[in-house]
Amino acid sequence: MLEYTPTNCMPSVLDLLVALNPWWSARPFETGIRREKYFTKIRKYLETGEVVVLTGVRRSGKTTLLFQIIDDLIHNRRVDPRSILFVNCDEPEIARLEDPLETLLETYRRDVYGGDAPYLIFDEIQTLEGWERWIKSLYDRKKFTLIISGSTSYLLDSNLSTLIAGRYLPVHVYPLDFAEYVVFSGEDLPHDPVSLASAKYRLLHLLGEYIREGGFPQVVLSDDETIRRDQLAAYYDSIVYRDIVRVNEVRNQKALGDLLTYCMTNVTSFYSYRNLQEVLGIDFETVREYLYYAEKAKILFEVQYFSSSLKTQSRNNKKIYCIDNGLRNAVSFRFSEDEGRLAENLVFIELKKQGREVYYWKKQGEVDFVVKNPDRSLSAISVSYTDSLPAREEKALLEFANLHGSRVRECILLTKDTEKREGTVRYIPLWKWLLDGGAISQACVPQIRF
């Protein structure tokens, strides 16, 4: 067992590492509920020898996934626990070190494990200056298996993508999708049409909760509504301060707060930078700059108008969406039509998870999402979270299909519980579409895949 002497002042580097790596001393550590699609992908990527890069909004579950990988390495792959180094780069004591990354590695290799092929895992690495070249140097030595994570898009937009182009594999981690939410809520997922039909009303109830609460894992696991609300508010404050204010050295924090609250309250709404300038009294360039920061922090996303003309696209208003409904509800004002807004926001995030290129379209009618498919065809999707479906929803989809002809692969209207086909428009219950992973296909009825 490692020997070290605790002190009452700032801990030594070895003290820090021992505290961060309980498996070195066979101490228990929390691995949570496994999210198989992420876990399987990371496990597969580790075999390639490339740098594995986890990105995603703060508190989406990246650290828990890293602990699950560590647990798998120790108990299933039988690697020496001391050959695994985990560092949470957000720890204040680490930031105070001179040349922290090199100091940590030197201490680890000298005092803990000097053997072959160690696993080096750096969580929230973007908080340490100069990390990109240091990771490139480690990669070039071909002695280590490297996993890094970060909570902002700067992780992949930084020099890293240039320095190790083609040598890293990204894993984008999101809050729970609906199928994961069902599992985290302690329910069984249906695996065939009969069990799916019998679970319908239970799933509809869970979807109502998911629409309101969102999918941050630790929030979903809490049974106390007040604690859930407080957790989400704390998450929001942490994201804004650590991933926007601190990273970008934002000075006018009141203007930033006003802008974010307004946008979260008005998710799915049309807006322009000029309009936000007039409503909030914030100058045009600041509005654009702060929304760019929010998108880098992965909490707000802009969707542009669908057009083959970039000029037409830029002249039209944009729409705004939020990473998680629970986060949005914790910090925004509420309105009676929120359920419809939140259902639409949920669909956008599902499309975002799939890596889809998403736009909106509006002429006489409005199509919520125009999706560019890999084969260059288009899918038109609208959301009407009700079973009293207004005729304008189908009419808008048909208007879009008639205008774009053979390029349109399918038209989908997502509903509360209506399932049918009317001509070229498929009506699909939102709960079923979400369980099917947001399927976009030419099949009349989605096939449930788990």
C-alpha positions in Angstrom: 0.0 0.0 0.0 1.2 3.5 -0.8 2.7 5.3 2.2 2.3 9.0 2.6 2.1 11.5 5.5 -1.0 13.8 5.5 -0.4 17.4 6.5 -2.7 20.2 7.7 -1.4 22.6 5.0 -1.6 22.2 1.3 -1.4 18.5 0.4 1.6 17.1 -1.4 1.3 16.1 -5.0 1.3 12.4 -4.0 -1.4 13.2 -1.4 -3.5 14.6 -4.2 -3.0 11.7 -6.5 -3.8 9.1 -3.8 -7.0 11.0 -3.0 -8.0 11.1 -6.7 -7.2 7.4 -7.3 -8.9 5.2 -4.7 -8.3 2.0 -6.7 -4.6 2.2 -5.9 -5.4 1.3 -2.3 -8.4 -1.0 -3.2 -10.8 1.6 -1.8 -14.3 1.6 -3.2 -15.4 4.2 -5.7 -18.8 5.0 -7.3 -19.4 3.8 -10.9 -23.1 4.6 -11.2 -25.5 3.2 -13.7 -23.8 2.2 -17.0 -24.8 4.1 -20.1 -24.0 1.3 -22.6 -23.8 3.2 -25.9 -21.2 5.6 -24.5 -19.4 2.9 -22.5 -19.1 0.5 -25.4 -17.8 3.2 -27.7 -15.1 4.4 -25.3 -14.1 0.8 -24.6 -13.8 0.2 -28.4 -11.9 3.4 -29.0 -9.3 2.5 -26.3 -8.1 -0.4 -28.4 -7.1 1.9 -31.3 -4.2 3.6 -29.5 -5.6 7.0 -30.4 -6.4 9.8 -27.9 -10.0 9.3 -26.7 -11.7 12.7 -26.1 -14.9 13.1 -24.1 -16.8 16.3 -24.5 -20.2 17.5 -23.2 -21.9 20.0 -21.0 -20.8 19.9 -17.4 -22.5 17.3 -15.2 -23.7 15.3 -18.2 -21.9 12.2 -16.8 -18.5 12.2 -18.3 -16.6 11.6 -15.0 -18.9 8.7 -14.1 -18.2 7.2 -17.5 -14.5 7.5 -16.9 -14.9 5.7 -13.5 -16.8 2.9 -15.3 -14.0 2.5 -17.8 -11.5 2.4 -14.9 -13.6 -0.3 -13.1 -13.8 -2.3 -16.3 -10.0 -2.1 -16.8 -9.4 -3.4 -13.3 -12.0 -6.1 -13.0 -12.6 -7.3 -16.5 -9.3 -6.6 -18.3 -7.2 -7.3 -15.1 -4.8 -4.4 -15.5 -2.8 -3.3 -12.5 -4.9 -0.6 -10.7 -1.7 1.5 -10.2 -1.2 1.6 -14.0 -4.3 3.9 -14.1 -3.8 7.6 -13.3 -7.0 9.7 -13.0 -6.6 13.5 -12.6 -9.5 16.0 -12.1 -7.9 19.1 -13.5 -10.6 21.2 -11.9 -9.1 20.6 -8.4 -7.9 24.0 -7.1 -4.7 22.5 -5.6 -3.7 21.3 -9.1 -4.1 24.7 -10.7 -1.7 26.1 -8.0 1.1 23.8 -9.0 3.9 25.1 -11.2 3.9 23.2 -14.5 1.0 21.0 -13.1 0.7 18.3 -15.8 4.4 17.5 -15.9 4.6 17.6 -12.1 1.7 15.2 -11.7 3.1 12.8 -14.3 6.6 12.9 -12.8 5.3 12.2 -9.3 3.1 9.4 -10.6 5.9 7.7 -12.6 8.4 8.0 -9.8 6.3 7.2 -6.7 3.4 5.1 -7.9 3.9 3.3 -11.2 6.9 3.2 -13.5 5.9 0.2 -15.5 4.8 -0.2 -19.1 1.6 1.1 -20.9 -0.1 3.1 -18.1 -3.5 4.6 -18.7 -3.6 8.4 -18.2 -7.0 10.0 -17.7 -7.4 13.8 -17.4 -10.8 15.1 -16.6 -11.7 18.8 -17.4 -8.2 19.2 -18.9 -9.1 22.5 -20.6 -8.7 24.3 -17.3 -4.9 23.9 -17.4 -2.8 26.2 -19.7 -0.7 24.5 -22.4 -2.4 21.1 -22.1 -2.6 20.7 -25.9 1.1 20.5 -26.6 1.6 18.4 -23.5 -1.0 15.8 -24.7 0.7 15.8 -28.2 4.0 15.1 -26.5 2.6 12.2 -24.6 0.9 10.8 -27.7 4.2 11.0 -29.6 6.0 8.9 -27.0 3.7 6.0 -27.8 4.0 4.8 -24.1 0.6 5.8 -22.8 -3.1 5.2 -23.4 -4.7 8.7 -23.2 -8.3 9.7 -22.3 -9.1 13.4 -21.8 -12.4 15.2 -21.2 -13.7 18.7 -21.2 -17.0 20.6 -20.8 -16.7 23.1 -23.7 -16.3 23.0 -27.4 -12.9 24.7 -27.0 -11.5 21.3 -26.3 -11.8 20.3 -29.9 -11.7 23.8 -31.4 -8.3 24.4 -29.7 -4.8 23.6 -31.0 -5.5 20.0 -30.1 -7.3 19.3 -33.4 -4.4 20.7 -35.3 -1.6 19.1 -33.3 -3.1 15.6 -33.4 -5.4 15.7 -36.4 -6.5 12.2 -37.3 -5.1 10.9 -34.0 -8.0 11.4 -31.7 -11.5 9.9 -31.4 -14.3 12.1 -30.0 -17.2 11.0 -27.8 -19.9 13.6 -27.3 -21.7 13.0 -24.0 -25.2 14.4 -23.5 -27.6 14.3 -20.6 -29.8 11.2 -20.6 -32.0 10.4 -23.6 -35.5 9.2 -22.9 -34.6 5.5 -23.0 -31.8 6.2 -20.5 -34.2 8.2 -18.4 -36.6 5.3 -18.2 -33.8 3.0 -16.9 -32.5 5.6 -14.4 -36.0 6.0 -13.1 -36.0 2.3 -12.2 -38.2 1.0 -15.0 -37.7 -1.7 -17.5 -37.5 -0.9 -21.2 -39.9 -2.8 -23.5 -38.0 -5.0 -26.0 -40.9 -6.2 -28.2 -44.2 -4.8 -29.6 -46.3 -6.5 -27.0 -44.4 -5.2 -24.0 -44.2 -1.8 -25.7 -48.0 -1.7 -26.0 -48.6 -2.7 -22.4 -46.1 -0.1 -21.2 -47.6 2.7 -23.2 -49.3 4.7 -20.4 -46.4 4.2 -18.0 -44.0 5.5 -20.7 -46.3 8.5 -21.4 -46.2 9.4 -17.7 -42.4 9.1 -17.6 -42.2 11.3 -20.8 -44.2 14.0 -19.0 -41.7 13.9 -16.2 -38.7 13.9 -18.6 -40.1 16.9 -20.5 -40.1 18.9 -17.3 -37.1 17.5 -15.4 -34.6 16.9 -18.2 -31.9 14.3 -18.1 -28.9 15.3 -15.9 -28.1 11.9 -14.3 -27.7 12.9 -10.7 -30.8 15.1 -10.8 -32.9 12.2 -12.2 -31.6 9.9 -9.4 -32.8 12.3 -6.7 -36.2 11.7 -5.1 -36.6 15.2 -3.7 -38.1 17.9 -5.9 -36.4 20.7 -4.0 -33.0 19.1 -4.2 -33.5 18.5 -7.9 -34.3 22.2 -8.5 -31.4 23.3 -6.3 -29.0 20.9 -8.2 -30.0 22.3 -11.5 -29.6 25.9 -10.4 -26.1 25.0 -9.1 -25.3 23.3 -12.4 -26.3 26.4 -14.2 -24.2 28.7 -12.0 -21.2 26.4 -12.4 -21.5 26.2 -16.2 -21.9 30.0 -16.6 -19.1 30.8 -14.3 -16.5 28.1 -15.1 -17.2 27.6 -18.9 -18.3 31.1 -19.9 -17.3 33.8 -17.5 -13.9 32.4 -16.5 -12.9 30.9 -19.8 -13.8 34.1 -21.8 -13.0 36.7 -19.1 -16.6 38.1 -19.3 -16.8 41.5 -17.5 -20.4 42.4 -17.9 -21.8 39.4 -16.1 -25.2 41.1 -15.6 -25.7 41.5 -19.3 -24.7 37.9 -19.8 -27.1 36.7 -17.2 -30.0 38.7 -18.7 -29.3 37.4 -22.2 -29.1 33.7 -21.1 -32.3 34.0 -18.9 -34.2 35.6 -21.8 -33.0 33.0 -24.3 -33.8 30.0 -22.0 -37.2 31.4 -21.3 -37.9 31.8 -25.0 -36.5 28.4 -26.2 -37.8 27.5 -29.7 -38.6 31.1 -30.4 -37.5 33.3 -33.4 -35.0 36.0 -32.7 -32.4 38.2 -34.3 -29.3 39.9 -32.7 -31.0 43.3 -33.4 -34.1 42.2 -31.6 -32.2 41.0 -28.6 -30.3 44.3 -28.6 -33.5 46.2 -28.5 -35.2 44.0 -25.9 -32.2 43.7 -23.5 -30.3 46.9 -24.1 -27.1 45.0 -24.9 -25.1 46.1 -28.0 -25.2 44.0 -31.1 -21.6 42.6 -31.0 -21.9 41.7 -27.3 -25.1 39.7 -28.0 -23.4 37.8 -30.7 -20.3 37.2 -28.7 -22.2 36.0 -25.6 -24.4 33.6 -27.6 -21.2 32.2 -29.2 -19.8 31.6 -25.7 -23.0 29.9 -24.6 -22.9 27.6 -27.6 -19.2 26.7 -26.8 -20.3 25.9 -23.3 -22.9 23.6 -24.9 -26.0 25.1 -23.2 -27.6 27.1 -26.0 -27.7 26.3 -29.7 -28.8 28.4 -32.7 -30.7 27.0 -35.6 -30.8 28.8 -38.9 -33.3 29.2 -41.7 -33.2 26.5 -44.4 -32.2 27.9 -47.8 -29.7 27.0 -50.5 -28.8 30.7 -50.5 -26.4 31.8 -47.7 -27.7 35.4 -48.1 -31.3 34.3 -47.6 -30.3 32.2 -44.7 -28.4 35.0 -43.0 -31.3 37.5 -43.5 -33.8 35.4 -41.7 -34.3 35.1 -37.9 -32.7 32.2 -36.0 -34.3 29.9 -33.4 -32.8 29.1 -30.0 -32.6 25.7 -28.2 -31.3 24.6 -24.8 -29.2 21.5 -23.9 -31.7 20.3 -21.2 -35.3 21.1 -20.3 -34.6 20.8 -16.6 -31.8 23.3 -16.7 -34.0 25.6 -18.7 -36.9 25.3 -16.2 -34.6 26.0 -13.2 -33.5 29.4 -14.4 -36.3 30.7 -16.7 -39.8 32.2 -16.4 -42.6 29.8 -17.0 -45.6 30.1 -19.4 -48.7 28.1 -20.1 -47.5 26.9 -23.5 -44.2 25.6 -22.1 -45.0 21.9 -22.6 -45.1 22.4 -26.4 -41.9 24.4 -26.3 -40.2 21.8 -24.2 -41.3 18.9 -26.4 -39.9 20.7 -29.5 -36.6 21.4 -27.6 -36.4 17.7 -26.7 -36.6 16.8 -30.4 -33.9 19.2 -31.3 -31.5 17.7 -28.7 -32.3 14.2 -30.0 -31.4 15.3 -33.5 -28.3 17.0 -32.2 -27.2 13.8 -30.5 -27.4 12.1 -33.8 -25.0 14.7 -35.3 -27.7 15.8 -37.7 -27.5 19.1 -39.7 -30.7 20.8 -38.6 -32.5 23.9 -39.9 -36.1 25.3 -39.6 -38.3 26.5 -42.5 -41.1 29.0 -42.8 -43.3 30.3 -45.6 -47.0 30.3 -45.2 -46.6 27.5 -42.7 -43.7 26.5 -40.5 -41.7 23.3 -40.3 -39.8 23.0 -37.0 -36.9 21.0 -38.3 -35.4 20.4 -41.8 -32.8 17.7 -41.5 -30.1 17.2 -44.2 -29.5 13.4 -44.5 -26.2 11.9 -45.5 -27.5 11.0 -49.0 -28.4 14.7 -49.5 -32.1 14.1 -49.1 -34.3 16.1 -46.7 -36.5 15.1 -43.8 -39.2 17.5 -42.6 -40.2 17.2 -38.9 -42.7 19.2 -36.9 -43.8 18.8 -33.3 -47.3 19.1 -32.0 -47.4 17.7 -28.5 -51.2 17.2 -28.5 -53.7 14.9 -30.0 -56.0 17.8 -31.0 -53.8 18.3 -34.1 -54.3 21.6 -36.0 -54.6 21.2 -39.7 -51.9 23.8 -40.2 -49.2 21.4 -39.0 -49.8 18.9 -41.8 -50.4 21.6 -44.3 -47.0 23.2 -43.6 -45.2 19.8 -44.1 -47.0 19.3 -47.4 -46.1 22.9 -48.5 -42.4 22.2 -47.8 -42.6 18.8 -49.6 -44.3 20.3 -52.7 -41.7 23.1 -52.9 -38.7 20.8 -52.6 -40.0 17.8 -54.6 -38.0 14.7 -54.9 -35.4 15.9 -52.4 -37.8 15.3 -49.5 -37.5 11.7 -48.2 -40.2 12.0 -45.6 -42.5 14.2 -43.6 -43.0 13.4 -39.9 -45.4 15.0 -37.4 -44.5 14.1 -33.8 -47.6 13.9 -31.6 -48.6 13.1 -28.0 -50.1 9.7 -28.8 -51.5 9.8 -32.4 -50.0 7.2 -34.8 -51.1 7.0 -38.4 -50.2 8.0 -42.0 -52.0 10.6 -44.0 -50.7 10.6 -47.5 -47.0 11.4 -47.3 -47.1 12.5 -43.7 -46.4 10.1 -40.9 -47.8 10.8 -37.4 -45.6 9.3 -34.7 -46.0 9.5 -30.9 -43.1 11.4 -29.5 -42.5 8.8 -26.8 -42.1 6.1 -29.4 -39.9 8.2 -31.7 -37.6 9.0 -28.7 -37.3 5.3 -27.7 -36.4 4.6 -31.3 -33.5 7.0 -31.0 -35.2 9.7 -33.2 -35.4 7.4 -36.2 -35.5 9.0 -39.6 -36.3 6.3 -42.2 -38.9 5.5 -44.8 -40.5 2.8 -42.7 -44.1 3.5 -41.8 -43.7 2.5 -38.2 -40.5 2.7 -36.2 -38.9 -0.5 -35.1 -37.8 -0.3 -31.4 -34.1 -0.9 -31.1 -32.3 -1.2 -27.8 
